[in-house]
Amino acid sequence: MFVTSSSEKNQGLVTCDASRPARIKGDVHILVVEDEQKMANALREGLEADDYSVRVAYTGEEGFYLVQAESFDLVILDVMLPGRDGFEILRTLRRRGIRTPVLLLTSRDAVEDRVRGLDTGADDYLVKPFAFPELLARIRALLRRGTHETSRCLRLADLEMDVLQRSVMRKGQPVELTPREFELLEYLFANQGRVVSREMLARDVWKETARQTPLDNVIDAQMVRLRRKLDSQFDRKLLHTVRGVGFVLREEDQPR
């Protein structure tokens, strides 16, 4: 997330919708990934009794698919899953830029396991067996953490991007982006007005540090598609190529 202050508004990057009202529990969607059916059903019943909306996946693969296909406010992920375990699922989700809060459940109580889970990208870690009120308290804490994120919306001219809702608008019209295009635009917004090189994009968006295989052609193709979606139907161009250097997101009349 990219937070801006009031002093940055005259630079074109602002937060919006910061006063969005708190959501009621029925609007909070939780995914439970747990292969033990008795435990999974108990979690579902307990959470639904507390007015949360709950989906259950009984395999890691099903949970992995649902996180990418649907929108959840929180994932409760068991570590000890057959096949692809919770650590591997979480690691892959974070590499793909999915920031949904994840609470790991496990019977492993060693310090090194907890450290591994948190370092992999978990937002919290709860050891089985646990008291259900403690789970509810941890869920509330994670959801509160999300409501304090004020940088929901990024704006440049008539282009708006809601990072949490993963939506983009240009002149009030929705712009449909692929996940990679969304990551590129978010990165350009974070560096708004500054030129970003292909090396920066390869490192920070594609997560390629060694670059054994050059990504320049892939990056250029993605940027062409992104520019077409953002600018082709509008007189004011916002995404620019700086020949021999890289790309920049700015209003056309701004100095370089």
Buried (B, 14 or more C-beta within 10 A) or exposed (E): EBEBEEEEEEEBBBBBEEEEEEEEBEEBBBBBBBBBEEBBBBBBEBBBEBEBBBBBBBBBBBBBEBBEEEEBBBBBBBBBBEEBBBBBBBBBBBEBEBBBBBBBBBEBEEEEBBEBBEEBBBBBBBBBEEEEEEBBEBBEEBBEEBEEBBBBBBBBBEBBBBBBEBBBBBEEEEBEBEEBBBBBBBBBBBBBBEBBBBBBBBBBBBEBEEEEEEBEEBBEEBBEBBBEBBBEEBEEBBBBBEEEEBBBBBBEEEEE
